[in-house]
Each structure stands twice: as structure tokens, then as C-alpha cells.
Amino acid sequence: MARIAQAFIDQVLDRTDIVDVVDRRVKLKKAGKNYSACCPFHQEKTPSFSVNPEKQFYYCFGCGAGGNALGFVMDYERMEFREAIESLAHAAGIEMPPEEAESTTQTDNQKPLYEAMEKATRLYQSMLRQHPTRARGVDYLKQRGVSGEIARDFRIGFAPEGWDNLMSTLDSADDIQHALTSGLLIENDSGRQYDRFRDRIIFPIVNQRGKVIGMGGRVLGDGKPKYLNSPETPLFSKSHELYGLHHIRKFAKSLTRIVVVEGYMDVIALAQFGIHYSVATLGTSVGKPHLDLLFRRVDQVIFCFDGDEAGRKAAFRGMEAALPLMEDGRQVKFLFLPEGEDPDSVVRQKGPQHLEHLFDHAAPLETFLFDQMGAGIDLDTMEGKARLSKLAAPYINLIPDGVFKTLLFKALADRTNMDLDSL
């Protein structure tokens, strides 16, 4: 009898957050370190159903139901095992493998990779505290205004200059291979192996469950590139991960919106000033998988980028990814900061209340859409109105049918003096 490899099941569960899985089906409320709700498996008036994000486990003190995310989906959706794992894999952006024979040896290839990432994270943290050249990293963080507490919360570390600060700590050929596979080491064409991150401040990248899956490094000298991320690995896919998302789970209360910013330091600075609801992409544009993650948690997403051409292009790509997800009730807004400013500088110079006021008054999606489509078009002419209609209508058609889509078409009709049906 064929079955799915245990290693694949573990991979799916590692990419899955049980709080998200349950909350999409049963509305949870924060209760200390856990989340609670009335149990979906028996009738009750007082919540006895608890979800533990640290252990990735649910349990009902009333009826005794309990298990992991896979078991919850099977029981709640009344799915067979394979159907449930397919559902979770799809939500995590993982392709299902072909079925394997019952007798096939099952190997968890990811466990040693997680262990390698965790070991490296602790090493870089210790180097920030103890390495003879630690002042190089400490001085940079002080210059950027990063507190010791926030450095601890984000597990910030320091990779000194040198080719083997990490590699010299690896005890076996297996350890070296795991470090290569997880992107911590590089092997060049001549077979030489060396540390990927050198002379950099290290920002560990963690998944929704808090496991380190990659790293970002900010160079301290004149080296290039300025920012370096882990490559794509069995643990890390930049199109499915957001920096700071796990921090939101740990610290944000009464979450109503999430702000997408451009870099690690923006996320860290906002958190230090009490704004615990920002995330950053990891060397890629905002895509549908990113927005799926965000819309599972909130109905409002704000893009906060530089006001230069690059920032507006990034915002436009974000809008393109968001349009097919704009179900009624969801909001996407856009905030462009003055040239030379970023969330880090604004929150330090003008304070968190000022920045949150800017978030409150960010431009709604429809304003950004029509501004972008109408740039350089003379709407006082019939040709200009026809041009706007031709450009904007295909984007509006990407939106799911509903009130918001209808209102956008009505707004386009008003701008072009056209009949709604003709659009």
C-alpha cells in the first residue's frame, strides 16, 4: 500500500502554523501564550479549546480532542489523510511528491538542516557578544539605534571577517554538507569551501513556527552586495517567507493591519518603537503567497515604500499581486515616504504616533491604481479617457466579483464619462 513519505509530512508541518490553520476555521482569541475558542468538536458556552503555538498542538479540556495541524484539518473538514496533507501542502506552497511504496526507507532530511541553522545562529549571536572584533558589529548597531533588547528579540548576530569562522566549528563531513545544503557555506568551482557570511551583521530569518530557515547579512565594510540573503534551500523559499512575521505572532496584540516595508532594519526599528506589525520581503517582490500569509491574519495591508521610482515600481508589483485577492472587506493601502526617508528614519525622528498617523491616512488601492494608470494622460480629451479605460479595466477585472469590483468600475466610468455597461 502506497503512502506519503514521513519526511514530506514533516516538511509540510514545518511550513504550517497551527494557529493560522485553526483561526481560518474557528476564530481564536489570544489567552496568554496560547489561543482559545469554543471547541468546534462539541457544544459549549465557555471556551475550553486551546491552541499552543510553541508546541504546534491543540487540545480541548472539555472533550479531550487534540492533535497537530494535520489532525485538526482531518477532523474539522472530515478529510482523509492524503486530502488533508494536500490541503496543507497547497497552503504552504509545497508541491505534492509522487506516492512512495510502503517499504521505502523514510528519512527526515530537513532535521539536520534546521539544527545547522540553529547552531550557526547561536554562534553568530555569541560572536556579537564575545568575539575580539565584536566592537565592529556592536558599533554599527549602536549607530543605527538598535537596543540590546530588540537585538535579542530578533536574534541579531555578527559574522566577523574571515573565511572559516563558522566552518572551523563544524566537526564532521556531514556537518559541512548540511551547512552547504542550508546555504551557510559556499563551495566554489575548485572545491574550496568557505563561510557565506563574512564581515556582516546577521539577521536570522525564521519561519512561522520560529525555526531559523535562512539568514540575511548587512555588510559592515565596503563589500558587495550591501545585503546578502541565504540562497533558495530545502528550508528557505524567499517567495513564501516574510521577515518579521513570526515576531508579529509573538508580540502584536489586537492585530488589525500589517505594514510591508523594504528591509530588516525597518522592521526592527518599528518593533523597537512599539509598532509590532511590520514585515519585509527577502530580496524579492511582494507576491501572492506573501499576501495570502498576510490576509490570513488581517484584512488590511499597507505598503510603505520609498517615494522614488524603485519604490513605486515595487508598490505596483504589490498591487498586481493583491488584486486577485481583493475580496470584499479587504483593504490595501499605499504610503510613500519622502525621498531619502524610510520607516526607520521617520520613526526615530518623529516618533511612532506620527508614523501610525501616516499609516492611518495612506492612499487606498483605488487612488493608487488610477494615479498610476492616469499618469501622463490628459483626461480632458476623449483620447485620454479612452486610454485610461483601456489601461485600468484589465486590472479591475482581476478583482473577484463583488461590491468592491463594481465600485471600481463605477469610479472608472465617472472618470471617463462612460456608461458602466460599456466598460
C-alpha positions in Angstrom: 0.0 0.0 0.0 1.4 3.4 -1.1 1.9 6.2 1.4 3.4 9.7 1.6 6.9 9.9 2.9 7.2 11.0 6.6 9.9 13.4 5.6 7.5 15.2 3.3 4.8 15.3 6.1 7.3 16.8 8.4 8.3 19.4 5.8 4.6 20.5 5.4 4.1 20.7 9.1 7.3 22.8 9.5 5.9 25.3 6.9 2.5 25.3 8.6 1.4 27.3 11.7 -1.4 25.6 13.6 -2.7 29.0 14.8 -3.3 30.0 11.1 -4.9 26.7 10.3 -7.3 26.8 13.2 -8.1 30.5 13.1 -9.2 30.3 9.4 -11.9 27.9 10.6 -12.5 28.8 14.2 -11.9 32.4 15.4 -9.3 32.3 18.1 -8.6 34.8 20.9 -5.2 35.4 22.5 -5.1 33.9 26.0 -1.6 34.4 27.5 0.9 32.5 25.4 -1.9 30.4 23.9 -5.1 30.9 21.9 -8.5 29.9 22.9 -12.0 29.4 21.4 -15.2 27.4 22.0 -14.5 23.9 20.9 -15.6 23.0 17.3 -16.0 19.4 18.2 -18.6 19.7 20.9 -21.1 22.3 22.1 -20.0 24.6 24.9 -20.6 28.1 26.1 -17.3 28.7 27.9 -14.1 28.3 25.8 -12.1 25.2 26.7 -10.4 24.7 23.4 -6.7 25.8 23.4 -4.0 26.1 20.7 -0.4 26.2 21.7 1.8 27.9 19.1 5.0 26.9 20.7 4.2 23.2 20.6 2.0 23.4 17.5 -0.7 21.5 19.3 -4.4 21.9 20.1 -6.3 20.4 23.0 -9.9 20.7 24.3 -10.1 20.4 28.1 -13.8 19.7 27.7 -14.0 16.7 25.3 -10.3 15.7 25.1 -9.9 16.3 21.3 -6.3 17.2 20.5 -3.5 16.9 17.9 -1.5 18.8 15.4 -2.5 20.9 12.4 -2.9 17.8 10.2 -5.2 16.1 12.7 -7.2 19.2 13.1 -7.9 19.6 9.3 -8.8 15.9 9.1 -11.3 16.1 12.0 -12.7 19.6 11.2 -13.0 19.2 7.4 -13.7 15.4 7.7 -11.0 14.8 5.2 -9.0 11.6 4.5 -5.3 11.8 5.4 -3.9 12.4 1.9 -6.6 15.0 1.2 -5.7 16.9 4.4 -1.9 16.8 3.7 -2.6 18.0 0.1 -4.6 20.9 1.6 -1.8 21.9 4.0 0.9 21.5 1.3 -1.0 23.7 -1.1 -1.5 26.4 1.5 2.3 26.2 2.3 3.2 26.4 -1.4 4.7 22.9 -1.5 4.1 20.5 -4.4 3.0 17.0 -3.6 5.6 14.3 -4.3 4.6 11.0 -6.0 3.4 8.4 -3.7 6.2 6.1 -2.3 6.0 2.5 -1.6 5.3 1.3 1.9 8.7 -0.3 2.2 10.6 2.8 1.1 13.0 4.0 3.8 11.8 7.2 5.3 14.5 9.8 6.1 14.0 13.3 7.6 16.4 15.2 5.5 15.4 18.5 7.0 16.1 18.0 10.7 19.9 18.3 10.4 19.4 21.4 8.3 17.4 23.0 11.0 20.0 22.0 13.5 22.7 23.5 11.3 20.8 26.8 11.1 20.2 27.0 14.8 23.8 26.2 15.6 25.0 28.9 13.3 22.5 31.4 14.7 23.8 30.8 18.2 27.4 31.1 17.0 26.8 34.5 15.4 24.9 35.7 18.4 27.8 34.7 20.7 30.3 36.4 18.3 28.4 39.7 18.7 29.0 39.4 22.5 32.4 37.8 22.7 34.5 37.9 19.5 37.6 40.1 19.7 36.3 42.2 16.8 32.8 42.4 18.2 33.0 46.2 18.5 32.7 46.4 14.7 29.2 44.9 14.9 28.2 46.5 18.2 29.2 50.0 16.9 27.1 49.6 13.8 24.1 48.5 15.8 24.5 51.4 18.2 24.9 53.8 15.3 21.6 52.5 14.0 20.0 52.9 17.4 19.3 49.2 17.9 18.8 48.4 21.6 20.1 45.3 23.2 16.6 44.1 24.0 15.5 44.3 20.3 18.7 42.6 19.2 17.9 39.8 21.5 14.3 39.5 20.3 15.4 39.3 16.6 18.5 37.1 17.5 20.8 39.5 15.7 24.4 38.3 15.3 27.8 39.1 13.9 29.9 37.3 11.3 33.5 38.6 11.6 35.9 38.9 8.7 37.5 35.6 7.7 36.7 32.6 5.6 36.1 30.0 8.2 34.6 31.4 11.4 31.7 29.1 11.0 33.3 26.3 9.1 36.1 25.8 11.8 33.3 24.9 14.3 32.0 22.0 12.2 33.1 18.6 13.4 32.4 16.2 10.6 31.9 15.9 6.9 28.2 15.5 7.5 28.1 18.8 9.4 29.9 20.5 6.5 27.5 19.0 4.0 24.4 20.2 6.0 25.9 23.7 6.2 26.4 23.7 2.4 22.9 22.4 1.8 21.4 25.1 4.1 23.3 27.9 2.4 25.7 28.7 5.3 28.8 27.6 3.3 29.8 28.1 -0.3 31.8 25.6 -2.4 33.5 27.2 -5.4 34.4 25.6 -8.8 37.7 24.3 -7.5 36.1 22.6 -4.5 37.1 25.1 -1.8 34.5 25.5 0.9 34.1 28.7 3.0 31.7 30.8 5.0 29.0 32.6 3.0 28.6 35.4 5.6 31.7 37.4 6.3 32.1 40.8 7.9 28.3 41.2 8.3 25.6 41.8 10.8 23.4 38.7 10.7 19.6 38.7 10.7 18.2 35.2 11.2 15.2 34.5 9.1 12.6 32.4 10.9 9.5 30.6 9.6 6.0 30.9 11.1 6.9 28.3 13.7 10.0 30.2 14.9 12.6 27.9 13.3 15.6 29.5 11.7 15.4 28.8 7.9 17.8 31.3 6.4 19.9 34.4 7.1 20.4 37.9 5.9 23.6 39.8 6.3 24.3 43.5 6.1 27.9 44.2 5.1 30.0 46.3 7.6 32.7 47.4 5.2 32.7 48.3 1.5 32.0 44.8 0.3 29.2 43.9 -2.1 26.4 43.2 -2.1 25.3 45.5 0.7 22.6 43.0 1.8 23.1 39.2 1.2 20.4 36.6 1.8 20.6 32.9 2.0 20.0 31.2 -1.3 17.0 29.0 -2.0 17.3 25.8 0.0 15.1 23.0 1.2 14.2 25.2 4.2 14.1 28.6 2.6 12.0 29.9 -0.3 12.0 33.7 -0.4 8.7 33.8 -2.3 7.0 32.2 0.6 8.6 33.9 3.6 8.4 37.3 5.2 10.9 38.8 7.7 9.2 39.7 10.9 6.1 37.5 10.5 6.9 35.3 13.5 7.6 38.4 15.6 4.1 39.6 14.9 2.7 36.4 16.3 4.8 36.8 19.5 4.3 40.5 20.2 1.4 42.1 18.3 -1.9 42.5 20.2 -5.3 43.2 18.7 -3.8 42.9 15.2 -5.9 44.9 12.6 -3.3 45.7 9.9 0.2 44.7 8.7 2.6 47.0 7.0 5.0 45.8 4.3 8.3 47.7 4.4 11.5 47.3 2.4 14.2 46.0 4.8 15.2 44.2 8.0 16.2 47.5 9.7 12.7 49.0 9.1 11.0 46.0 10.7 13.5 46.1 13.7 13.2 49.9 14.2 9.4 49.8 14.1 9.3 47.0 16.7 11.7 48.9 18.9 9.2 51.8 19.0 6.3 49.5 19.7 5.0 49.0 16.2 4.9 45.2 16.1 3.0 44.7 12.9 5.5 45.2 10.0 7.2 42.6 7.7 9.7 42.8 4.9 10.2 40.7 1.8 13.5 38.9 1.3 15.1 40.0 -1.9 12.0 39.6 -4.0 8.8 41.5 -4.9 5.7 41.0 -2.9 3.8 38.1 -4.4 0.5 36.2 -4.0 2.0 33.7 -1.5 3.1 36.6 0.7 -0.2 38.3 0.6 -2.0 35.0 1.3 0.0 34.8 4.5 -0.9 38.4 5.5 -4.6 38.2 4.6 -5.0 35.1 6.8 -4.1 37.4 9.7 -5.6 40.8 8.9 -8.0 42.4 6.4 -5.8 45.5 5.8 -2.3 45.5 4.3 -0.3 48.7 3.9 2.7 49.0 1.5 5.2 51.5 2.9 7.9 52.2 0.4 10.3 55.0 -0.7 8.7 57.5 -3.0 11.3 57.1 -5.7 10.8 55.2 -8.9 12.0 51.9 -7.5 9.6 52.2 -4.5 6.7 52.9 -6.8 7.6 50.0 -9.1 7.7 47.7 -6.0 4.3 49.1 -4.9 2.8 48.5 -8.3 4.0 44.9 -8.3 2.4 44.5 -4.9 -0.8 45.9 -6.2 -0.8 43.4 -9.1 -0.3 40.6 -6.7 -3.1 41.9 -4.4 -5.8 42.5 -7.0 -6.9 38.8 -7.4 -7.1 38.6 -3.6 -9.3 41.7 -3.0 -12.4 40.0 -1.7 -15.0 42.4 -0.2 -13.8 43.6 3.2 -10.1 43.5 2.4 -8.1 46.7 2.1 -4.7 47.5 0.5 -3.2 50.9 1.1 -0.1 52.7 -0.1 2.3 55.1 1.8 5.2 56.7 0.0 7.8 58.4 2.2 9.7 61.5 1.1 12.9 60.8 -0.9 15.8 59.9 1.5 13.4 58.8 4.2 12.4 55.3 5.3 10.3 53.9 8.2 13.5 53.5 10.3 14.4 57.2 10.0 10.8 58.5 10.3 10.0 56.6 13.5 13.3 57.7 15.1 13.0 61.4 14.1 9.2 61.9 14.5 8.1 59.1 16.7 5.7 56.1 16.4 2.5 58.2 16.7 3.5 60.3 13.7 4.2 57.2 11.6 1.0 55.5 12.6 -0.9 58.6 11.7 0.7 58.3 8.2 -0.5 54.7 8.1 -4.0 55.7 9.0 -4.1 58.2 6.1 -2.3 56.0 3.5 -3.8 56.1 0.0 -6.4 53.4 -0.8 -5.9 51.0 -3.6 -8.2 52.8 -6.0 -6.3 56.0 -5.6 -3.0 54.4 -6.3 -4.5 52.4 -9.3 -6.0 55.4 -11.0 -3.0 57.6 -10.3 -0.7 55.0 -11.9 -2.9 54.3 -14.8 -3.6 58.0 -15.4 0.0 59.3 -15.2 0.7 61.4 -18.3 -2.9 61.1 -19.6 -5.0 64.2 -20.4 -8.4 63.3 -19.1 -9.9 66.5 -20.6 -9.7 64.7 -24.0 -11.7 61.9 -25.4 -8.5 60.1 -26.3 -7.2 60.4 -22.8 -10.4 59.0 -21.3 -10.3 56.1 -23.8 -6.7 55.4 -22.9 -7.4 55.4 -19.1 -10.3 53.0 -19.7 -8.2 50.7 -21.8 -5.3 50.6 -19.2 -7.4 50.4 -16.0 -10.2 48.0 -16.9 -7.9 44.8 -17.3 -6.6 45.4 -13.7 -10.0 45.9 -12.2 -11.1 42.7 -13.9 -8.5 40.8 -11.9 -10.5 41.5 -8.7 -13.0 38.8 -7.6 -16.7 39.6 -8.4 -18.2 41.7 -5.6 -19.1 45.1 -4.3 -15.5 46.4 -4.5 -15.1 45.4 -8.1 -18.4 47.1 -9.0 -17.4 50.3 -7.2 -14.1 50.5 -9.0 -15.8 50.1 -12.4 -18.2 52.8 -11.4 -15.3 55.1 -10.4 -13.7 54.4 -13.8 -16.9 55.2 -15.5 -17.1 58.5 -13.6 -13.6 59.4 -14.6 -14.1 58.7 -18.2 -17.7 59.8 -18.6 -18.6 56.4 -19.9 -21.6 54.2 -19.3 -20.8 51.5 -16.7 -22.1 48.7 -19.0 -19.8 49.7 -21.8 -16.8 49.1 -19.6 
